[in-house]
């Protein structure tokens, strides 16, 4: 696939960030052509030892120590972007105040990735992924009676992608205003990127709006006769009927056209399908034979592989997302592909009230990933019109899933197979700036709304086509769903934990990652268009998104994969010093990230004399002994003792998770949070702005159902980014 110029050549970035999220932002910008200068702390950057891929993420940057070379202000005087913030590490302080930096350089855009939103109850506390998962309540979103550590660094990936979207929106806005600004997000808000269909409420609830995918899910992952686990998916037209025919299941109640769509009335075990029936019949097949038969029927299915197991697949190679360096090392590269469409430059609107307030989007997407991209564009001020078929989006039957990715849009149904329907659709597209869809390759061309056709009508359109496997390639026309890519790319293997069966993540994070990457791709091309006039055809499907969420993984020149490890057997963490533990009356998260802090953790638990091994070689026996000691003690005694010893920890339990959920709904019932939001907005707006912070606070956190029912404000998902760009 084509990785054409993305308009970032000449963009100068000064990188002061620490840890995974800012490193991924810098890598994305560098791969797009930006010039990165990295200033590391005087004593060095400890995250080279935390992430095996960290050195890869930093490749291509000019790396200096803060005491070397020109002063920071000298570097910033000619810079476009500065990255600050990130993860915490013992003894390494956050080094710069974003607002102070920006105030000294009028055109500078500062991306500040905080640990927690300024003004929140956790503001200023140490932030690592395990602590953020605990404090946000995210780790209680899989099982009903115990937490699970989500195994894809949700806070870091969420913060990186939201940071990129805010950064490109600010660059776009600077083209019209001439002013820089501070764009702020946080690891906490990054963690809230993923449970969108789980955490929402309706002002006027109905049984449909109250329904949420059950916890303790039984995904359709089954072991074949050869011991290989495979993931199958039901829900598309006729999928259950065709799968039962392939498996030779004799059930007269199942029609050949039965979709097998999950039913809210089903019990948790059989929500996705009849587990016992499917397991019994799938166990009779060899995995390769069965997958070929399922594919031949046009249905989705994939084997469960370890991370890196799909890297040599022809479709992955065709997508070009796995990069081989000259030294033989391989890693995940840029997830976006596309080509420019030459067009004359046009004048940009001066000082729009929001970054995308003059942008119109036509969304032909269905299900989750496609519509989510345009919903995020709506959050930034775009006018989005969703175009449905006459039968509607298949996802509409699942209220929360549909509403969470279609908020803030107008809607119209058009029969694109009729000449007059196509004419209406093309007229909408000609009047727009962005057109999106996530059809299988070839569908948009048959309908007459593909990039080539639309660019002939309007060359400067940005067309986002996010096909599951990619727009071209040997498997491009295959059916793809989140579940398949979690299995095939290695996420199920990671989440399963040592010695356990594979586990699917209930947040459907691949869907949402594809939507976020699609939004970033569109914003980047809108910025390029503002500078050059060029339109573009871009793509970022589920396969690339799923692999992007494994950017910690690298393959050394000897073939060994490192990074992206599996969870422990209990699925509570990767290392005994940084994981979830059960206390006598609840759960807590501990993050002792260096040797000294780990030793203090042992001392608090009276294990200092009994465990002599250094932190780097702690094993399952050390984990068991720590767990035994913590299990004896109540949280009220543990937390103060651990915090006093500077081994940062976070109490967690069902009640805490609920409280964290409530604090992310800034409506009238939560005045403290609303006050926090307004403070963030006022601090972020450019001095002298005429924007009303109260209006932005209301508009940036609410969403409206397509049928006109007002839904409750959802989360602080983009509050820092969206509101910070209001000026």
N, C-alpha and C positions, 0 to 999 in steps of 0.2 A: 504494500500500500504506500501511497505517496506521503512523504513527510515534508511538505513544501515550506517555504519561508513563512514564518508566522508574524512578521512585522515587529520583532523585538530587537532586531539588529540596531546597535547604538544605544540601547537602554542601559543605563549605568546603575548598578545595584551595589549598595554597601551592606554587607551581611554581618550583623552583630548577634544573631540569634543563637540559641543553644538547644540542642536536642533534635528530635526527629521532625517535628512539624515545620520549623523554619528551614531545616535542611532540605525537606521535600519541596518547599516553596522555591528555594534557591535553585535546586536541581531542575525543576519545571521551567523556570525562567531561563536558566542557562541553556537547556536543550532547545528552547525557542529562539536562541540567538543573543540573549542578553549578556552583558559583560559584568561578571560578579567579582567583587573584591571582598574577601573574607577577613575580618579582623577577629582573631581568636584571643581568649583571655591571656593575661601575662603568664600564668602558670600552665597554660595549655588547655585543651578542650577534653574533658573526661569522657565525652560520649563516643570517642573512638573506641573505647573499651566496652561500651554498653551495647552498641549495634555493630555487628560485623560489616554491614553495608555502609557505615557512616563515611568511611574513606572514599567509597565509590560515589556517594551523594555529593561529596565535596570536590570531586575531580573536575578539572576545567576551570576552577576558580583561582584567582590570584590570592594566595593565603599569606597574611601578615600577622605578626603579633602586635598588640596594641602599642607596645613601646617602640616598634619599628616604623620606618617610613614616615610619610606625611601625617600631620595631625588629623584627627577625625573631622574637624570643621573644614579643613582644606579638602578632604575627600568629598564631604557632603556638598560643598559649594558647587560642584559640577555633577552631582548625582541626581538621578530621578527618583530612586526608591531606596529606603533604608529598612532593613528587617531587624526587629528587636524582640526580646522575650523568648518564650519556649518553655521547656521543662526545667525543673529544679534538680540540683545536685548538691550534696553537702559541700560547703565551703566555697561554692561558686555563686557570687551574687549576680542578680540582674543588673545590667551595667548602665543602662541609659533610660532617661525619662523621655517617652515618645513625644509628649507635647512640647517639652523644652527643645528637643531637637528640631521639630517642625517649625517652631516659632522663630528659629534663627535662619531658616532657609525657606523662603516663601513658596517655591515651586516643588519642594520635596514632599513626597508621599511616604509616610512612615507606617509600616504594618507592624502593629504591636500585638503579639500573641501572648496574652496573659494566662495565668493559671486559672483564675476565676474572674468573673465580671467585677469591675470596680464598684464598690458599694455593696456587694453581696456579703453574706455572713461569712463566707470562706475567703474573701479577698485578702491577699497577702500571705496566705498559708501555702506551704509547699505543695506543688502539683506534679504528680506523676500519673501515668495512665491508671495504675491500680487504685490510687487514692481518688482520682476523679470518677472512676467507675463506681466506687463505693459511695462517694458523697452525692453523686447525681441520682443514685438508685438504679442505674442502668444494669448493674450486675444482678439485680433481682428480676430481670425481665425475661428469664428463660424458665427457671423452675419456680414452683409456687411456694416451696417450703425451705429453700436454701439458695444461696447465691451461686453464680457461675461467673468466672472471669471471662469476658468476651475476648476471644483470642486473635483479634485483628487490630489492636491498638486503636480503638474507636475514637478516643479523644485526640490523638495525634493526627490521624487521617482526616477527621472532621475539621479540625482547626486548620490544617494545611489547605484543604479544598475551599473552605469558607474564606480563608485569608487570601487565596488567589482570586476568588470572585470579587471580593471587596477591593483588592489591589487593581484589577483590571477596570472595575467600574470607576475607581478614582482616577486612573490614568485617562479613561475616556472623558470623564468630567473635566479634567484639567485641560483637555483640548479646546473646550469652550470657555472655561473660566480663567485659565492661566494660573490657577492657584493649586497648591498642594494641600494636603490635609492628613490627619491621623485616621487610619483605619484600624479598628480594634476588634479582635475576637479573642476567644480563650479556649483552653483545653476543655473546660467545663461545657461550653457551648458546642465544642466539637463532639463531645460525647452525646449531646442531645440531637445530633444530626440524624440518628439512626432509628429511634423508636417512634417515628412520625405516625404510623398507623396504629400504634398501641396507646399513645398518650394524647388523646383529644376527647373533648366532650361537646355535646350539642346543647344549645340553650333550651331547646324544646326536645328532650330526648324521646326516642322511640325504641322499640326492641331492636330495630336494624342499626340505629346509631349507637346503641349500648353494646352491641356485639363486638367482641374483640377476639382475635385468634387465641385459642386457649394456651395457657402455659403447660409445661411438661409435654411438649408436642412429640408425636411419633411420626417422624418424616418417612417418606416412602423410600427408605434405604434398606436394601436386602442383600443377603449373602447368596451367591450362586454356588453351583455344584463344585466349581473349581476354587472356592474360597475367596473370590473377588467380590467386594461389595459394589453394588450399583445403585444409582439414584434414578427413579422414574418419577414422572410428573403427570398428574391428571388435572383436568380443568378446562382444556381447550375442546373445541367442538368434536364430539365423537371419540375422545381419547380413551374413556373407560371402556366403551364397547370394543374398540379396536385392540386395546391391550388385553382384555379378557379373551378375545378370539386368539391372539398370539399365544397366550399362556394356556389355552385350552381349558379355561374355567367354564364349567357347565352351570350357568346361573340364568334361568329363564327370565328373571326380573330385570336383567341388564340388557337394554336395547343397544343395537349397534351404533346408534347416534348419541348414546349417553355420554355426557362430558365428564362426569365424575367430579363436578365442581364441589369444593368443600361446602358442607351444609352446617349452618349454625346450630342445628338441633342434634348433630352427632356428638358422641362422647369424645373426650380428648384423644383417646387412643386411636379412634377411627375417623378423626376429623378429615384427614387427607385421603382416606381410603380404608378398605377392609384389610387391616394389617395381617391378620392370621391367614386369610385366603391368599393374599398376594405372596406372603412369605413362603407358604407351603408350595405354591406352584413355581415361583422363581427359583427355589432351591433345586429344581430338577434340570435347570439349564446351565450350560457353560456361558460365562459372561459375554465373551465376544460374539457368540452365536445369537444370544438374546438381544444384545444391543443392536446388532445389524438388522435383526428382524423388526425391532421397534423403530429404528431409523427409516427402514424401508416403508413402514406404515405412516411416515411423516410425523412421528411422535418424538418428544424429547426424552433423552436418557443419556447418562454418562457413567463411567466407572469412577469410583472413589480412588483418587491418587494422592500420593504424598506431594508436598510442595516441590515444584520443579519437575514432577512426573510428566507434565504435558508440554514442556518447553520445546521438545523436538518434534512435536506434531506439525504436519505441513501447514495447517491453518495458523498456528501460532507463529511459525516462521514467516508465513506470508504477511501477517500483520506487522511484522518488524518490531514488535514490542520488547522482545528479548534481544539485548545488545551484547555483542562480543567485543571486548577491548583488545588492543594490540598485545597485551600480556596474557591473553587467553581467558581472562576472567569474564564471566557472563552475569548480567543483571537485568532488572526490569528498566525499560527506557520510557520514552514519552508515550502516554496513552492515546494521544489525539492524532488523527491522520486527516489529510485533506489537500485541497488545491485551491488556488486563488482564481478569481474570475475578474479579469481586468475591466475597469470602469473608471470614468473621469471622477475626480474628487469633487464633492459638493460641500457647500458651506454647512457648518454645524450650528445648531441652535445655541445662542448665547445664554449661559447661566441657567440651564434647566433646573427646576426645583428639586428634582431627584435625578440620579444618574441616567435612568432609562425613561424618563417621562416623555420623551419625544419618540420613543421606539415602539413600533407595532409588531406583534408576533402572531403568526398563524400556526396553530398547533394541531397537527393531524395525528398525534400520538395516542396510544392505547396502553392499558395496564398501568405500569408504574414509572419505569425509567424515562420514557419519552415525555410524558406529561409533567414529571417532576422538574425537568430542565426549564420548561416554560413557566412553571409556578414560581421557581426561584427568580426568574427574570421579572415576573410580576412583582415580587417582593421589592425589587429595585426600581419599580415605577413603570415598567412596561405595560402597555395595553395589550392583553392577550385574548385572542379569540380561539376557542377550542372547536374544531370541526369534527363532529361525530358522523358515523354512518347512520342510516335511518333506523338501525336496530340499537344504536348506542354503544358506548364503550363497554366491552365485556366485563370490565372491572367494576362497573357501576353497582352491581349487586352486593358488593362488599363495601358498605358505607364508609367506614373509616379509611380503608385503603384508597378508595376513589377520592374522597373529599380531601385527604391530606396532600394529594398531588395535583389537585385541580382548583385549589383556592384562588380567589382573586381573578377569575377568568369569566368572560362571557362565553356563550356557547351557541352553536348552530348545528343542525343536522342537514347533511347534503348527500344526495345520491350521486356519487362521483361517476357512476357507470352510465348516467344519462348525459347527453351532450349539454343540456342546459345546466346540469349540476356541475360539470367540469368547467363550464364558462364562469359560473359564479365563483367556484373555488379559485380559478386562476386570476380572476379580478381581485379577489381578496389578497392573493399573494403579491400581485403587482403593486397594491397599495400598502404593502408591509415592508419591514426591514429584515425580518427574520422569519423563516419557515422551518418547522421541525416535524419529524416523524420518526417512528421506530419500527417501520415495516420491514419484512424480509426483503432482501435485495430483489429488484425487479418489479416489486408491487407498485412502488411510486411511479415507475416508468409506464407501467400498464395503465395506471390511473391518469397519467398526464401531469403529475406534480413532482417529478424528479428534478434534481438540480440542473441537469442539462437543459431540460425544457424550460424551467423557470428562469434560468440565466439568459436564455434567448429572449425572454420577455422583459427581464429586468436584470442587467448584468451585476448590479451591486448588492443583490440579495445575499444574505448569509443563510445558507441552507444546511441544517443539521439533520443528518440521517444516521441514526444510531441502531443499525442492525445488530442482532445479538452476537454473532460470530465475526462480523465485519462486513464491509460493503462488497468485497470480492474475495475470492479464494476457494479452495476445494470444499469447504464446509459452510460457506457463506449462507446458503439457502436453508440450512438446518434450523429446526425449531429450538429456541433457547429460552430458558427461564433461570431465575436466580438460583434455584435449588441445584440445577445441573452444573452451574459454574462454581458454586461452593464446593461441589463434589470433585469436579475434574481438576480444578486449579490447586487444590490442597487445603482449602479451608476446613472441610469436614474432618480431615485427618488431624489437623492442628487442634480443633475444638474437641475432638473425641478424647484426647488425653492418653497418656501412656497405658497400654494394656486394655483399652476400652474400644468398643465399636465406634465408628465415625459418628459425628454429631453435626446436624444442620443448625445454623444460627437463626433464631426466630425473628430477628429484626429485618431479614431480607436485605442485608447491607449491600449486596452486589447491585441490586436494583437502584438503591439510593445513591451509591457511588457513581453509577453510570449517569444518573441524572445530574449529580453535582459536576462531574467532569464535562458533561454536555453543556451545562451553563457556563463553566469556565471557558470552554472552547468558543462559544458564541461571543462572550464578552471580549476575549482576546481578539477575535476577528472584527468585532465592532470597533475596537480601538485601532486596529490596523486600517479599517475602512476610513475612519476619521482622519487618518494621516495620509492615506494614499488613494482612497476612493474605491479600492478593490472589494468586490464581493468574495464569497468563498463557499465551497462545499466541504463540510467537515463531518467527521464521525468519531464516535467514542462509545462503542457498544459494550455489552455485558462481559465479553471475554477480556477485552483490554482493561475494563474497570476491575474485574476480579483479580487479574494479575497485578494491577497497580496496587491493590490492597495487600500485596505480598512483596512490597518493595524492600523489605528487610532481608529478603533472600538473595544470596549470591552463590554462584557456582565457581569454585576456584579452578585454576588451569588443570589440576589433577582430576577434575570431575566431581570433587566433593562439594556437597551443598552445605552451607552454613547460614545461620539466621533462620527466622520463622520456625522456631522449635514448636513441638507439640506441648500442650498443657500437661501438668502432672496428672497422676491417676485420679485425684479428687476434683480435677478441673477448677482449681482455685488459684493457679499461678504457674510460673516457670521456675522460680527459685525460692528456697525457704525464707530468704530475707525480704522478699517482695511478693506478697500474696495475701489471700484472704484466709482468716482463721476463725474458727468457732470458739467463742468464749462460753462461760457458764450460762449467760442469759442473752446471747445475741452473737453477732458477727462483727469483726473489725478487719480493716485492711492495714497492713504494715508495709512500709517502704524504707528499708535500711540499705541505702544504695552504695555505701562504701564500707571498708573494713572496720573503721573506728565506730561507725554507727551500728554495724552488725554486732560488734562486741558489746556495746552498751545494751542492745536488745537482749543478749544472752544474760547480762548481769541483772537486768530487771527481773528476768524469769528465773534467777538463781541457777543458771546453767553455765555461767562463765567458767567455773572450775571443772565442769564435767565435759565441756565441748571445747577442745583445743584447736580443732581444725580451722584454718582461715576461711573466710567467707567464700572465696573462689572455688573451694572444693566441697562445700556443703552438699550433702546428698539426702536421699529419702530418709535415712536414719535420723539425721539432724532435723529434718522437717517433722518427723513423727514426734521427736522429743520436745520440740517447740510447741507443736500442736497439743501435746498432752498437758504441758504446763499452762498454756493459755486456756484450755478447756476447763481448768479447775477454778478460774477466777472470773468474777463479774466485771462487766465493762466499766462500772463506776470506779473500780480500783485499778484496772489495767490502763485505761486511757490516760489519766493524769500521770501515772508513773512512767509510761512510755514517752509521753510528750515531754516530761521533765528531763528525760534522758536523751531527748532530741532524736529519738527514733520515731519519726512522724507516723501517726496512725489515724485511722478514721473509723469511728463506730458505725456499724451498719446493721440494719435489721428491717423487718417489714415496715415497722412504723417510720423508721428513718427514710426508707425509700418513698413512702407515701408523702412524708413532709417535703422531701426534695422535689417530688412531682408537683406538689401544690405551689411551691415557691417559684416554679417556672410558669405560672399562669398569672400575669400581671393585670388582673382585673380589679374591680372595685373592692373585692373581698381581701385584697392583699395590698394595702396602701404602701407598705414599706418597700415592696418590690417596684411598685409604680414610681415611687420617689427615686429609687435607685436608677431606674430606666431614664427618668428625666435628667438626673444628674449626669449620666453617661452621655446623653444626647447633647446637653448644653456644653459639656466639656469638649465634645468632638466637633461641634459646629465651628466653622470659620468665623472669627470675630466680625461683627457687623452684619451677619447673615439675617435675612428677614424670615427664615424658616421658623415656624412655631413648633417648639419641641413637643408640646402636648399633642398636636396633630400627628406628628411623626410617630410618637409612642403608640397612639391608637391605631394608625394605619399599618405600622410595621409588624405588629404581632397578631393582628386579627386575620381571619380568612372567612370567606363566605361560600356557602354551598351553591352549586350551580342552579338549584331549584329556588334559590332566594332565601332559604332559611339561614338565619344568622347562627354561626357556630361560635363556640367559646374560643377565646384566644388560645393558641396552641402552645408554643414554647418560646423561650428566648433564643430560638435557633439562630436567627440572623440579627438579633437586636443590635449587637455592637456594630456589625458591618453595615446593615441597612441604614440605621440611624446615623452612623458616623458620616455617611456619604450625603446626608441631607443638605449640607451646606456647600 
